[in-house]
Amino acid sequence: MTKPNPNQPQLVPETVLKRKHDMDEMKAHRAAQELSNPRGNRKIFSPKTKTTKIYKPESFISNARAMRNREIRYARVMRKGMQKRASNKKIVEKKKVSSKLDSGAASDDEDDDSAEKVEIDVATNSVGAPMVFAIRIRDNVAVPQRMRKILSSFRLRNKNEGVFIRYTKGARKRLHLIEPFVSYGILTKGTITDLIHRRGHGKVEGKRVPLSDNTVIEKAIGDETGIICVEDLVHELHNVGPHFKQAAAFLWPFRLTAVKSKYQSKTLRYNEGGDYGDRGEAMDALMKLVM
């Protein structure tokens, strides 16, 4: 058996060389990105790293027009109400859903011909509901000051954030005033449970804490409200119990994802408020897209 020659270079497998090449290329790309757009709190003021944003004059004009139109709408709704744009009665429509689904859950997948379709009653508005869930669907561009104050009072300060709101007469009036910026409706108990398990965070000593354990809820609001677990929290929110205000305030505004569907984002222009306003029981279908 021949002994290996120490002077001869050792052969390296091709897969290892490819992996090393990819890693070097990724490190170089990240280093270039770090120079062009530094992350974190590091601020580097130099000609190489300074980024410049360019705003077209048309954007200033369109934002000014949008601001003026929203101020006019706010004054009209404040003075005359929604008039024919919103009914004061509960509107129920027939909708075909799969027979495999529960009667309380509506499905938008009507292309599946294998399952039998049945008709159910679906409320298209939230009139008569004790509670609604509201999502902010627009950012802070061209927002009048009065609308900004109402959004802040609902804790809807950023886009794609959602909160639970007690649906009183005053809350309904304020939601009508900011309707172009929010989409709201009724959630089923199952959707509320799924939402809290997936995206639920609590406010503990001013900090955003994930609800990974029931002890977080018990220590924060257990002594004051008697709510000691996620099931109690869901029950209080869905039934609008006597401690609804404390339960809703304990929950940090839900940070939801943007709509991924091309039909929603382009055809309905969801990012520009295409699905704003009162959705009623159809809010469950929207929640499936943003959770």
C-alpha positions as CSV (number, residue, x, y, z in Angstrom):
1,M,0.0,0.0,0.0
2,T,1.4,3.3,-1.1
3,K,1.7,6.2,1.4
4,P,0.1,9.5,0.6
5,N,2.5,12.2,-0.6
6,P,2.4,15.1,1.8
7,N,3.5,17.5,-0.9
8,Q,0.6,16.6,-3.2
9,P,-2.5,18.9,-2.6
10,Q,-5.5,17.2,-1.1
11,L,-8.5,16.8,-3.3
12,V,-11.7,18.6,-2.2
13,P,-15.2,17.3,-3.2
14,E,-17.0,19.5,-5.8
15,T,-20.1,19.9,-3.5
16,V,-17.9,21.4,-0.8
17,L,-16.3,23.9,-3.3
18,K,-19.7,24.9,-4.6
19,R,-21.0,25.5,-1.1
20,K,-18.0,27.6,-0.2
21,H,-18.4,29.6,-3.4
22,D,-22.1,30.3,-2.6
23,M,-21.3,31.3,1.0
24,D,-18.6,33.7,-0.2
25,E,-21.0,35.2,-2.8
26,M,-23.7,35.6,-0.2
27,K,-21.3,37.3,2.3
28,A,-20.2,39.7,-0.4
29,H,-23.8,40.6,-1.3
30,R,-24.7,41.2,2.3
31,A,-21.6,43.4,2.8
32,A,-22.7,45.5,-0.2
33,Q,-26.2,45.8,1.1
34,E,-24.9,46.9,4.5
35,L,-22.9,49.7,2.9
36,S,-25.7,51.0,0.8
37,N,-28.4,50.7,3.5
38,P,-27.1,50.2,7.1
39,R,-29.4,48.5,9.4
40,G,-30.2,48.9,13.1
41,N,-29.4,52.1,15.0
42,R,-26.0,52.6,13.4
43,K,-26.0,55.9,11.5
44,I,-23.1,56.5,9.1
45,F,-23.1,59.9,7.4
46,S,-20.8,59.6,4.4
47,P,-21.3,60.0,0.7
48,K,-20.9,56.2,0.2
49,T,-23.7,55.1,2.6
50,K,-26.1,58.1,2.4
51,T,-29.3,57.1,0.7
52,T,-31.5,59.7,-1.1
53,K,-35.2,59.4,-1.6
54,I,-36.8,61.1,-4.7
55,Y,-40.4,62.2,-4.5
56,K,-42.2,63.0,-7.8
57,P,-44.2,66.3,-7.9
58,E,-47.2,64.3,-8.9
59,S,-47.2,62.5,-5.5
60,F,-47.5,65.8,-3.6
61,I,-50.4,66.8,-5.7
62,S,-52.2,63.5,-5.4
63,N,-51.6,63.4,-1.6
64,A,-53.0,67.0,-1.3
65,R,-56.1,66.1,-3.3
66,A,-56.6,62.9,-1.2
67,M,-56.3,64.9,2.0
68,R,-58.8,67.5,0.9
69,N,-61.3,64.9,-0.3
70,R,-61.0,63.0,3.0
71,E,-61.5,66.2,5.0
72,I,-64.7,67.0,2.9
73,R,-66.0,63.4,3.5
74,Y,-65.2,63.7,7.2
75,A,-67.2,66.9,7.5
76,R,-70.1,65.4,5.5
77,V,-70.4,62.3,7.6
78,M,-70.1,64.3,10.8
79,R,-72.9,66.5,9.7
80,K,-75.3,64.2,7.8
81,G,-74.1,60.7,8.7
82,M,-73.6,57.9,6.2
83,Q,-77.2,58.4,4.8
84,K,-77.8,55.6,2.2
85,R,-74.2,54.3,2.3
86,A,-74.9,52.4,5.5
87,S,-78.1,50.8,6.7
88,N,-79.3,51.0,10.3
89,K,-80.8,47.5,10.0
90,K,-79.1,44.1,9.8
91,I,-78.8,43.0,6.1
92,V,-78.8,39.2,5.5
93,E,-78.0,37.6,2.2
94,K,-78.0,34.1,0.9
95,K,-74.6,32.5,0.2
96,K,-73.7,29.0,-1.2
97,V,-71.1,27.1,0.8
98,S,-69.9,23.6,0.9
99,S,-71.9,21.2,3.0
100,K,-68.8,19.9,4.6
101,L,-68.2,23.1,6.4
102,D,-70.0,24.2,9.6
103,S,-73.1,26.4,9.1
104,G,-71.4,29.3,10.9
105,A,-68.4,29.5,8.6
106,A,-68.6,30.9,5.1
107,S,-66.3,29.7,2.3
108,D,-65.2,31.6,-0.7
109,D,-63.9,28.5,-2.5
110,E,-67.0,27.9,-4.7
111,D,-65.1,26.3,-7.6
112,D,-65.0,22.9,-5.9
113,D,-67.8,21.0,-7.6
114,S,-67.1,17.7,-5.7
115,A,-68.9,18.9,-2.6
116,E,-72.6,19.6,-2.4
117,K,-73.5,23.3,-2.0
118,V,-76.0,24.5,0.6
119,E,-77.4,28.0,1.1
120,I,-76.9,29.8,4.5
121,D,-77.7,33.3,5.8
122,V,-74.7,35.6,6.0
123,A,-74.9,39.1,7.5
124,T,-73.3,41.7,5.3
125,N,-73.0,44.3,8.0
126,S,-72.3,44.4,11.7
127,V,-75.5,46.1,12.9
128,G,-76.6,44.5,16.2
129,A,-73.3,42.9,16.9
130,P,-71.9,43.6,20.4
131,M,-68.2,43.5,19.2
132,V,-66.3,43.9,15.9
133,F,-62.7,43.3,14.9
134,A,-61.1,46.2,12.9
135,I,-58.0,46.2,10.7
136,R,-56.2,49.2,9.4
137,I,-55.6,48.8,5.7
138,R,-54.0,52.2,4.8
139,D,-50.7,53.8,5.9
140,N,-50.2,57.3,7.2
141,V,-50.0,59.1,3.9
142,A,-52.5,62.0,3.5
143,V,-54.4,61.3,6.7
144,P,-56.3,64.3,8.1
145,Q,-55.5,65.2,11.7
146,R,-59.1,64.5,12.9
147,M,-59.0,61.0,11.4
148,R,-55.5,60.4,12.8
149,K,-56.8,61.1,16.3
150,I,-59.7,58.6,15.9
151,L,-57.3,56.0,14.6
152,S,-55.0,56.6,17.5
153,S,-57.9,56.3,20.0
154,F,-58.7,52.9,18.5
155,R,-54.9,52.0,18.8
156,L,-54.8,51.6,15.0
157,R,-51.6,53.6,14.5
158,N,-49.9,51.4,11.8
159,K,-51.0,49.6,8.7
160,N,-52.1,45.9,9.0
161,E,-52.8,46.2,12.8
162,G,-56.1,44.9,14.2
163,V,-58.0,45.4,17.5
164,F,-61.2,44.3,19.1
165,I,-63.8,47.1,19.6
166,R,-67.0,47.2,21.5
167,Y,-69.6,48.0,18.8
168,T,-71.6,50.7,20.5
169,K,-73.4,53.6,18.9
170,G,-70.5,56.0,19.5
171,A,-68.0,53.5,18.2
172,R,-70.1,52.9,15.0
173,K,-70.2,56.6,14.4
174,R,-66.4,56.9,14.7
175,L,-65.8,53.9,12.5
176,H,-67.9,55.6,9.8
177,L,-65.7,58.7,10.1
178,I,-62.5,56.7,9.4
179,E,-64.1,54.0,7.2
180,P,-61.7,54.5,4.2
181,F,-58.8,53.5,6.5
182,V,-60.3,50.4,8.2
183,S,-62.0,47.1,7.4
184,Y,-64.1,45.6,10.2
185,G,-66.6,42.9,10.8
186,I,-67.8,40.1,13.0
187,L,-65.5,37.2,13.9
188,T,-66.6,33.7,15.0
189,K,-65.3,32.2,18.2
190,G,-63.0,29.8,16.4
191,T,-61.4,32.6,14.4
192,I,-60.8,34.6,17.6
193,T,-59.2,31.5,19.2
194,D,-57.0,31.0,16.2
195,L,-56.0,34.6,16.1
196,I,-54.9,34.8,19.7
197,H,-53.0,31.5,19.4
198,R,-51.2,32.6,16.3
199,R,-50.7,36.4,16.8
200,G,-51.6,37.1,20.4
201,H,-49.3,39.3,22.5
202,G,-50.1,41.0,25.8
203,K,-49.1,44.3,27.3
204,V,-47.1,43.6,30.4
205,E,-45.5,46.7,32.1
206,G,-45.6,48.5,28.8
207,K,-43.8,45.8,26.9
208,R,-45.1,43.4,24.1
209,V,-45.0,39.9,25.6
210,P,-46.1,36.8,23.6
211,L,-48.9,34.7,25.1
212,S,-46.8,31.6,25.3
213,D,-48.1,30.6,28.7
214,N,-51.4,31.1,30.6
215,T,-49.3,32.5,33.6
216,V,-48.7,35.7,31.5
217,I,-52.5,36.4,31.4
218,E,-53.0,35.4,35.0
219,K,-50.3,37.7,36.4
220,A,-51.4,40.6,34.2
221,I,-55.2,40.7,34.6
222,G,-56.1,37.6,36.6
223,D,-56.6,39.4,40.0
224,E,-58.6,42.3,38.5
225,T,-60.8,40.4,36.0
226,G,-60.6,36.7,36.9
227,I,-59.3,35.9,33.4
228,I,-56.5,33.3,33.9
229,C,-56.1,31.5,30.5
230,V,-56.6,31.9,26.8
231,E,-60.0,30.2,26.9
232,D,-61.3,32.8,29.4
233,L,-59.9,35.6,27.2
234,V,-61.6,34.3,24.1
235,H,-64.9,33.8,26.0
236,E,-64.8,37.4,27.4
237,L,-64.1,38.9,23.9
238,H,-66.6,36.8,22.0
239,N,-69.5,37.3,24.5
240,V,-68.5,40.9,25.4
241,G,-68.5,40.3,29.1
242,P,-68.2,42.8,32.0
243,H,-64.3,42.9,31.7
244,F,-64.2,43.3,27.9
245,K,-62.5,46.6,28.1
246,Q,-59.6,45.2,30.3
247,A,-59.3,42.2,28.1
248,A,-59.1,44.2,24.9
249,A,-56.7,46.7,26.4
250,F,-54.4,43.9,27.6
251,L,-54.0,42.5,24.1
252,W,-51.4,44.3,22.1
253,P,-52.7,45.4,18.6
254,F,-52.4,42.3,16.4
255,R,-49.7,42.7,13.8
256,L,-51.1,41.0,10.7
257,T,-49.7,40.2,7.3
258,A,-50.5,41.9,4.1
259,V,-52.9,40.2,1.6
260,K,-50.9,37.8,-0.6
261,S,-53.6,37.1,-3.2
262,K,-53.0,38.9,-6.6
263,Y,-56.7,39.2,-7.0
264,Q,-57.1,41.0,-3.7
265,S,-54.0,43.2,-4.1
266,K,-54.4,44.2,-7.8
267,T,-58.0,43.7,-9.0
268,L,-59.7,44.9,-5.8
269,R,-56.6,47.2,-5.0
270,Y,-56.8,46.1,-1.4
271,N,-53.6,48.1,-0.6
272,E,-55.4,51.2,-1.6
273,G,-58.5,50.5,0.4
274,G,-60.5,48.4,-2.0
275,D,-62.0,46.3,0.8
276,Y,-62.6,49.0,3.3
277,G,-65.7,49.4,5.5
278,D,-68.1,47.1,7.2
279,R,-67.8,43.5,6.0
280,G,-70.1,41.8,8.5
281,E,-69.6,38.1,8.8
282,A,-67.4,38.0,5.7
283,M,-64.6,39.3,8.0
284,D,-63.7,35.6,8.7
285,A,-62.6,35.2,5.0
286,L,-60.4,38.2,5.2
287,M,-58.8,37.0,8.4
288,K,-57.8,33.7,6.8
289,L,-55.7,35.8,4.3
290,V,-53.9,38.0,6.9
291,M,-53.3,35.7,9.8
